[in-house]
Amino acid sequence: MKSSNSQNNSKIFPKVFKDATSALFDFKSEMTLMSGGFGLCGIAENCIDALTQMDVNNLTVISNNIGNSGRGLVKILVQDKIKKAFCSYVGGNPDLEVRMLNKKIEVELVPQGTFSERIRAAGMGIRAFYTPTGYGTLIAEGKEVKLFDRPCILETALHADFAIIKAQKGDTFGNLWFKETARNFSPLMAMAAKITVVEVEELVDVGEIAPEDIHLPGIFVQRIFKGSQYKNEIEFLITED
């Protein structure tokens, strides 16, 4: 059976959904959301657009940044749907800056290596770990310090109710192949969330992705759909004649 037909047969392909809205049918207010992407590279555009149409608020978001230039997660930020954000980079986002200065959002800045490790730890079942990164800075305020070869601070794992990620190609079981650096944090987030929703540019049958090319096994994916109308030029080389 071809993948085009599989989207309409939930009994055979229970992970396959029609679109972002149907895949996020049980997403609710107060939930914690992980969103893949580095800047605007690898973001789940269709899922973010679906969230703009949903009646949800008071969300906690875990993302490298909260979008910029009017794109990405900034679309739900300007709707005041986010109450707290864990992120590594806030530059290029005047909408976030205004909300931070006006104390309309709580932001926990996390060094990028620590950020990825806190997510990885959640997926591996590790509750916390020590790192020297951030010791002696504002990052360390209120955190336990322990001396090893140097002082280290205790960082806890980051979990989420949902993760929304994008891959270039996925099969009906959820095995994924990412295009180059668009992979970024997405595999780690898929492992750290209770429910992972994936949008792909190509949805294929099981077996069409070679085992050695699978970047994330489908065991970590609960829902998948074929996305559409991608406009993110960050992921593509645009040339002029």
C-alpha positions as a Markdown table, in Angstrom:
| # | Residue | x | y | z |
|---|---|---|---|---|
| 1 | Met | 0.0 | 0.0 | 0.0 |
| 2 | Lys | 1.4 | 3.4 | -0.9 |
| 3 | Ser | 1.9 | 6.1 | 1.7 |
| 4 | Ser | -0.7 | 8.4 | 0.0 |
| 5 | Asn | -3.4 | 5.8 | 0.9 |
| 6 | Ser | -1.9 | 5.1 | 4.3 |
| 7 | Gln | -2.9 | 8.5 | 5.6 |
| 8 | Asn | -6.5 | 7.4 | 5.4 |
| 9 | Asn | -6.1 | 4.1 | 7.1 |
| 10 | Ser | -5.6 | 4.6 | 10.8 |
| 11 | Lys | -6.1 | 0.9 | 11.6 |
| 12 | Ile | -3.0 | -0.1 | 9.6 |
| 13 | Phe | -1.0 | 3.1 | 10.2 |
| 14 | Pro | -2.1 | 4.3 | 13.7 |
| 15 | Lys | 0.6 | 6.9 | 13.9 |
| 16 | Val | -0.3 | 8.7 | 10.7 |
| 17 | Phe | -2.5 | 11.8 | 11.0 |
| 18 | Lys | -4.1 | 14.0 | 8.3 |
| 19 | Asp | -2.5 | 17.3 | 9.4 |
| 20 | Ala | -1.1 | 19.2 | 12.3 |
| 21 | Thr | -4.5 | 20.1 | 13.8 |
| 22 | Ser | -5.6 | 16.5 | 14.0 |
| 23 | Ala | -2.2 | 15.4 | 15.4 |
| 24 | Leu | -2.4 | 18.0 | 18.2 |
| 25 | Phe | -6.1 | 17.2 | 19.0 |
| 26 | Asp | -5.4 | 16.7 | 22.8 |
| 27 | Phe | -2.9 | 19.5 | 23.3 |
| 28 | Lys | -4.1 | 21.7 | 26.2 |
| 29 | Ser | -3.3 | 24.9 | 28.2 |
| 30 | Glu | -0.7 | 24.7 | 30.9 |
| 31 | Met | 1.3 | 22.0 | 29.1 |
| 32 | Thr | 5.0 | 22.0 | 28.5 |
| 33 | Leu | 6.0 | 22.0 | 24.8 |
| 34 | Met | 9.4 | 21.2 | 23.3 |
| 35 | Ser | 9.9 | 22.7 | 19.8 |
| 36 | Gly | 12.8 | 21.6 | 17.6 |
| 37 | Gly | 14.8 | 24.0 | 15.5 |
| 38 | Phe | 18.0 | 26.1 | 15.7 |
| 39 | Gly | 16.8 | 29.6 | 15.0 |
| 40 | Leu | 14.4 | 29.0 | 12.1 |
| 41 | Cys | 16.2 | 25.9 | 10.8 |
| 42 | Gly | 14.3 | 22.7 | 11.3 |
| 43 | Ile | 11.2 | 24.2 | 13.0 |
| 44 | Ala | 7.8 | 22.5 | 12.8 |
| 45 | Glu | 6.1 | 25.2 | 10.8 |
| 46 | Asn | 2.8 | 23.4 | 10.3 |
| 47 | Cys | 2.5 | 22.6 | 14.0 |
| 48 | Ile | 3.3 | 26.1 | 15.0 |
| 49 | Asp | 0.6 | 27.5 | 12.6 |
| 50 | Ala | -1.9 | 25.0 | 14.1 |
| 51 | Leu | -1.1 | 26.2 | 17.6 |
| 52 | Thr | -1.9 | 29.8 | 16.6 |
| 53 | Gln | -5.4 | 28.6 | 15.9 |
| 54 | Met | -5.9 | 26.7 | 19.2 |
| 55 | Asp | -7.5 | 28.1 | 22.3 |
| 56 | Val | -4.5 | 27.3 | 24.6 |
| 57 | Asn | -2.5 | 29.5 | 27.0 |
| 58 | Asn | -0.1 | 29.5 | 30.0 |
| 59 | Leu | 2.3 | 27.2 | 28.1 |
| 60 | Thr | 5.9 | 26.4 | 29.1 |
| 61 | Val | 8.1 | 26.2 | 26.0 |
| 62 | Ile | 11.5 | 24.6 | 25.7 |
| 63 | Ser | 13.2 | 25.7 | 22.5 |
| 64 | Asn | 16.6 | 27.0 | 21.5 |
| 65 | Asn | 15.0 | 30.3 | 20.8 |
| 66 | Ile | 11.4 | 31.5 | 20.6 |
| 67 | Gly | 11.5 | 32.4 | 16.9 |
| 68 | Asn | 12.4 | 35.6 | 15.3 |
| 69 | Ser | 11.6 | 38.0 | 12.5 |
| 70 | Gly | 7.9 | 37.2 | 12.9 |
| 71 | Arg | 8.4 | 33.5 | 12.2 |
| 72 | Gly | 8.5 | 30.4 | 14.3 |
| 73 | Leu | 7.3 | 30.3 | 17.9 |
| 74 | Val | 7.0 | 34.1 | 17.9 |
| 75 | Lys | 3.6 | 33.5 | 16.3 |
| 76 | Ile | 2.2 | 32.1 | 19.6 |
| 77 | Leu | 4.4 | 34.4 | 21.7 |
| 78 | Val | 2.7 | 37.5 | 20.3 |
| 79 | Gln | -0.6 | 35.9 | 21.2 |
| 80 | Asp | 0.6 | 35.8 | 24.8 |
| 81 | Lys | 0.2 | 32.0 | 24.9 |
| 82 | Ile | 3.6 | 31.4 | 26.5 |
| 83 | Lys | 4.1 | 32.0 | 30.3 |
| 84 | Lys | 7.6 | 30.6 | 30.6 |
| 85 | Ala | 10.4 | 29.7 | 28.2 |
| 86 | Phe | 13.6 | 27.7 | 28.6 |
| 87 | Cys | 16.0 | 28.8 | 25.8 |
| 88 | Ser | 19.6 | 29.5 | 24.9 |
| 89 | Tyr | 19.3 | 32.5 | 22.5 |
| 90 | Val | 16.9 | 35.5 | 22.6 |
| 91 | Gly | 18.6 | 37.7 | 20.1 |
| 92 | Gly | 16.8 | 38.9 | 17.0 |
| 93 | Asn | 13.5 | 38.7 | 18.7 |
| 94 | Pro | 12.1 | 42.1 | 19.7 |
| 95 | Asp | 8.7 | 40.7 | 20.6 |
| 96 | Leu | 10.4 | 38.5 | 23.3 |
| 97 | Glu | 12.6 | 41.4 | 24.5 |
| 98 | Val | 9.5 | 43.6 | 25.1 |
| 99 | Arg | 7.7 | 40.8 | 27.0 |
| 100 | Met | 10.8 | 40.1 | 29.1 |
| 101 | Leu | 11.3 | 43.8 | 30.0 |
| 102 | Asn | 7.6 | 44.1 | 30.9 |
| 103 | Lys | 7.7 | 40.9 | 32.9 |
| 104 | Lys | 5.0 | 39.3 | 30.8 |
| 105 | Ile | 7.0 | 36.1 | 30.4 |
| 106 | Glu | 9.4 | 34.2 | 32.6 |
| 107 | Val | 12.6 | 33.2 | 30.7 |
| 108 | Glu | 15.3 | 30.9 | 31.9 |
| 109 | Leu | 18.4 | 31.3 | 29.9 |
| 110 | Val | 20.3 | 28.0 | 29.6 |
| 111 | Pro | 23.8 | 27.7 | 28.1 |
| 112 | Gln | 23.4 | 25.7 | 24.9 |
| 113 | Gly | 25.5 | 22.7 | 25.9 |
| 114 | Thr | 23.6 | 22.5 | 29.2 |
| 115 | Phe | 20.3 | 23.0 | 27.3 |
| 116 | Ser | 20.9 | 20.0 | 25.0 |
| 117 | Glu | 22.2 | 17.8 | 27.9 |
| 118 | Arg | 19.2 | 18.6 | 30.1 |
| 119 | Ile | 16.9 | 17.4 | 27.3 |
| 120 | Arg | 19.1 | 14.3 | 26.6 |
| 121 | Ala | 19.1 | 13.5 | 30.3 |
| 122 | Ala | 15.3 | 13.4 | 30.3 |
| 123 | Gly | 15.2 | 11.0 | 27.4 |
| 124 | Met | 17.8 | 8.8 | 29.1 |
| 125 | Gly | 16.0 | 8.7 | 32.5 |
| 126 | Ile | 18.8 | 10.8 | 34.2 |
| 127 | Arg | 17.2 | 13.1 | 36.8 |
| 128 | Ala | 20.1 | 15.6 | 37.1 |
| 129 | Phe | 23.8 | 16.1 | 36.4 |
| 130 | Tyr | 26.7 | 18.4 | 37.5 |
| 131 | Thr | 28.4 | 20.7 | 35.1 |
| 132 | Pro | 31.0 | 23.5 | 35.5 |
| 133 | Thr | 29.2 | 25.6 | 32.9 |
| 134 | Gly | 27.6 | 28.6 | 34.5 |
| 135 | Tyr | 29.4 | 28.4 | 37.9 |
| 136 | Gly | 30.0 | 31.9 | 39.3 |
| 137 | Thr | 27.4 | 33.5 | 37.1 |
| 138 | Leu | 23.7 | 34.3 | 37.3 |
| 139 | Ile | 23.0 | 30.8 | 35.8 |
| 140 | Ala | 24.1 | 29.3 | 39.1 |
| 141 | Glu | 21.9 | 31.3 | 41.4 |
| 142 | Gly | 19.8 | 29.0 | 43.7 |
| 143 | Lys | 21.5 | 25.8 | 42.4 |
| 144 | Glu | 23.4 | 23.2 | 44.3 |
| 145 | Val | 27.2 | 23.5 | 43.9 |
| 146 | Lys | 29.6 | 20.5 | 44.3 |
| 147 | Leu | 33.4 | 20.4 | 44.1 |
| 148 | Phe | 34.9 | 17.8 | 41.7 |
| 149 | Asp | 38.1 | 18.8 | 39.9 |
| 150 | Arg | 36.4 | 22.2 | 39.8 |
| 151 | Pro | 33.1 | 23.6 | 41.2 |
| 152 | Cys | 30.0 | 22.4 | 39.3 |
| 153 | Ile | 26.4 | 23.2 | 39.5 |
| 154 | Leu | 23.5 | 20.8 | 39.6 |
| 155 | Glu | 21.2 | 20.9 | 36.5 |
| 156 | Thr | 17.9 | 19.0 | 36.3 |
| 157 | Ala | 16.5 | 17.2 | 33.3 |
| 158 | Leu | 13.9 | 18.9 | 31.0 |
| 159 | His | 10.8 | 16.9 | 30.2 |
| 160 | Ala | 7.8 | 17.9 | 28.1 |
| 161 | Asp | 4.2 | 16.8 | 27.5 |
| 162 | Phe | 4.6 | 17.3 | 23.8 |
| 163 | Ala | 7.4 | 17.7 | 21.3 |
| 164 | Ile | 6.8 | 19.2 | 17.8 |
| 165 | Ile | 9.6 | 18.5 | 15.4 |
| 166 | Lys | 10.2 | 18.4 | 11.6 |
| 167 | Ala | 12.1 | 15.9 | 9.5 |
| 168 | Gln | 12.8 | 15.8 | 5.8 |
| 169 | Lys | 11.5 | 12.2 | 5.5 |
| 170 | Gly | 9.6 | 9.8 | 7.7 |
| 171 | Asp | 7.9 | 6.4 | 7.3 |
| 172 | Thr | 4.5 | 5.3 | 8.6 |
| 173 | Phe | 6.1 | 3.8 | 11.7 |
| 174 | Gly | 7.8 | 7.1 | 12.5 |
| 175 | Asn | 11.4 | 6.3 | 11.5 |
| 176 | Leu | 13.0 | 9.6 | 10.6 |
| 177 | Trp | 15.7 | 11.0 | 8.3 |
| 178 | Phe | 16.7 | 14.7 | 8.9 |
| 179 | Lys | 18.3 | 17.0 | 6.3 |
| 180 | Glu | 21.7 | 18.0 | 7.4 |
| 181 | Thr | 21.8 | 20.5 | 10.3 |
| 182 | Ala | 18.0 | 20.7 | 10.4 |
| 183 | Arg | 18.2 | 17.8 | 12.7 |
| 184 | Asn | 19.6 | 19.9 | 15.6 |
| 185 | Phe | 17.8 | 19.3 | 18.9 |
| 186 | Ser | 14.8 | 17.3 | 17.4 |
| 187 | Pro | 15.9 | 13.7 | 18.1 |
| 188 | Leu | 16.7 | 14.6 | 21.8 |
| 189 | Met | 13.3 | 16.3 | 22.2 |
| 190 | Ala | 11.5 | 13.3 | 20.7 |
| 191 | Met | 13.1 | 11.1 | 23.4 |
| 192 | Ala | 12.2 | 13.6 | 26.3 |
| 193 | Ala | 8.5 | 14.2 | 25.6 |
| 194 | Lys | 5.5 | 12.1 | 26.4 |
| 195 | Ile | 4.0 | 12.6 | 22.9 |
| 196 | Thr | 6.1 | 13.5 | 19.9 |
| 197 | Val | 4.4 | 14.9 | 16.8 |
| 198 | Val | 6.4 | 14.9 | 13.7 |
| 199 | Glu | 5.8 | 16.7 | 10.4 |
| 200 | Val | 7.7 | 15.5 | 7.4 |
| 201 | Glu | 8.1 | 16.8 | 3.8 |
| 202 | Glu | 8.1 | 13.2 | 2.5 |
| 203 | Leu | 6.0 | 10.4 | 4.0 |
| 204 | Val | 7.0 | 7.0 | 2.8 |
| 205 | Asp | 6.3 | 3.3 | 3.5 |
| 206 | Val | 8.2 | 1.3 | 6.1 |
| 207 | Gly | 11.4 | 0.0 | 4.4 |
| 208 | Glu | 11.9 | 3.0 | 2.1 |
| 209 | Ile | 14.4 | 4.5 | 4.5 |
| 210 | Ala | 17.5 | 2.4 | 4.8 |
| 211 | Pro | 18.2 | 1.2 | 8.4 |
| 212 | Glu | 21.6 | 2.9 | 8.4 |
| 213 | Asp | 20.0 | 6.2 | 7.3 |
| 214 | Ile | 17.5 | 6.4 | 10.2 |
| 215 | His | 18.4 | 9.2 | 12.5 |
| 216 | Leu | 15.6 | 8.6 | 15.0 |
| 217 | Pro | 13.8 | 5.3 | 15.4 |
| 218 | Gly | 10.0 | 5.3 | 15.2 |
| 219 | Ile | 9.7 | 4.0 | 18.8 |
| 220 | Phe | 10.1 | 7.6 | 19.9 |
| 221 | Val | 7.4 | 9.0 | 17.6 |
| 222 | Gln | 3.7 | 8.8 | 18.5 |
| 223 | Arg | 2.2 | 10.9 | 15.6 |
| 224 | Ile | 3.4 | 11.8 | 12.1 |
| 225 | Phe | 1.9 | 13.7 | 9.2 |
| 226 | Lys | 2.9 | 15.0 | 5.8 |
| 227 | Gly | 3.4 | 18.8 | 6.1 |
| 228 | Ser | 2.7 | 21.3 | 3.3 |
| 229 | Gln | 3.4 | 24.9 | 2.2 |
| 230 | Tyr | 6.9 | 25.2 | 3.6 |
| 231 | Lys | 8.3 | 28.7 | 3.2 |
| 232 | Asn | 11.4 | 28.7 | 5.4 |
| 233 | Glu | 14.2 | 29.8 | 3.1 |
| 234 | Ile | 16.7 | 29.3 | 6.0 |
| 235 | Glu | 16.9 | 25.6 | 5.1 |
| 236 | Phe | 17.5 | 26.1 | 1.4 |
| 237 | Leu | 20.2 | 27.8 | -0.8 |
| 238 | Ile | 18.6 | 30.5 | -2.9 |
| 239 | Thr | 20.5 | 31.8 | -5.8 |
| 240 | Glu | 19.8 | 34.3 | -8.5 |
| 241 | Asp | 20.7 | 34.1 | -12.2 |
